[in-house]
Amino acid sequence: MTTNIFKGKSEEEKNNLEEILEHSIEVEEDLMRTYLITAERIHDDDALKERLENFAEGNAKRTKQLIDELNEHKEK
C-alpha cells in the first residue's frame, strides 16, 4: 500500500517535496555510479567489489522508488 505524501499539502509544500525527491534521485544516482566505478577498479578484493556492487543495487532500487513516488505525484 502506497501513501501519497503529497495529499493535503499546499502547492508550495508539494513543490518543495517534489524538489526534495528530485534532489534525492540525483544523490542516489551519483552514489550508484560512484559505487559501480569503484567496484570496477577493484581487482584484488572480490568481497569488497561485491559489497560495492550491492550498494549500487540498493541505490538503484531507492532511485526507482523515488522516481515512482515523483511520477505518482505528477499524475495527480
C-alpha positions in Angstrom: 0.0 0.0 0.0 1.5 3.3 -1.0 0.6 6.5 0.6 0.5 9.8 -1.2 3.0 12.0 0.6 1.6 15.0 -1.3 -2.0 14.6 -0.1 -3.4 17.5 1.8 -0.3 19.7 1.1 -0.4 23.2 -0.2 1.0 23.9 -3.7 4.2 25.3 -2.1 4.7 22.3 0.1 4.1 20.0 -2.9 6.7 21.9 -4.9 9.2 21.6 -2.0 8.6 17.9 -1.7 9.0 17.5 -5.4 12.3 19.3 -5.3 13.5 17.2 -2.4 12.6 14.0 -4.3 14.3 15.2 -7.5 17.5 16.1 -5.5 17.3 12.7 -3.7 17.2 11.0 -7.1 20.3 12.8 -8.2 22.1 11.9 -5.0 21.2 8.2 -5.2 22.2 8.1 -8.9 25.6 9.8 -8.1 26.2 7.3 -5.3 25.3 4.4 -7.5 27.7 5.5 -10.2 30.5 6.0 -7.6 30.0 2.5 -6.2 30.0 0.9 -9.7 33.1 2.8 -10.8 34.9 2.0 -7.7 33.9 -1.7 -7.9 35.2 -1.8 -11.5 38.6 -0.6 -10.2 39.0 -3.3 -7.6 40.8 -6.3 -8.8 42.2 -7.9 -5.7 39.3 -8.0 -3.2 36.3 -9.8 -4.5 34.3 -9.3 -1.3 34.7 -5.6 -1.4 33.9 -5.5 -5.0 30.7 -7.5 -4.4 29.7 -5.2 -1.4 30.1 -2.1 -3.6 28.0 -3.7 -6.3 25.4 -4.5 -3.7 25.4 -0.9 -2.5 24.9 0.3 -6.1 22.0 -2.1 -6.5 20.4 -0.7 -3.3 20.8 2.8 -4.7 19.2 1.7 -8.0 16.2 0.3 -6.0 15.9 3.5 -4.0 16.2 5.6 -7.1 13.3 3.7 -8.7 11.1 4.1 -5.6 11.8 7.9 -5.6 11.0 8.1 -9.3 7.8 6.1 -8.8 6.8 8.4 -6.0 7.5 11.5 -8.0 5.7 10.2 -11.1 2.7 9.3 -8.9 2.6 12.9 -7.7 2.9 14.3 -11.2 0.0 12.2 -12.4 -2.4 13.7 -9.9 
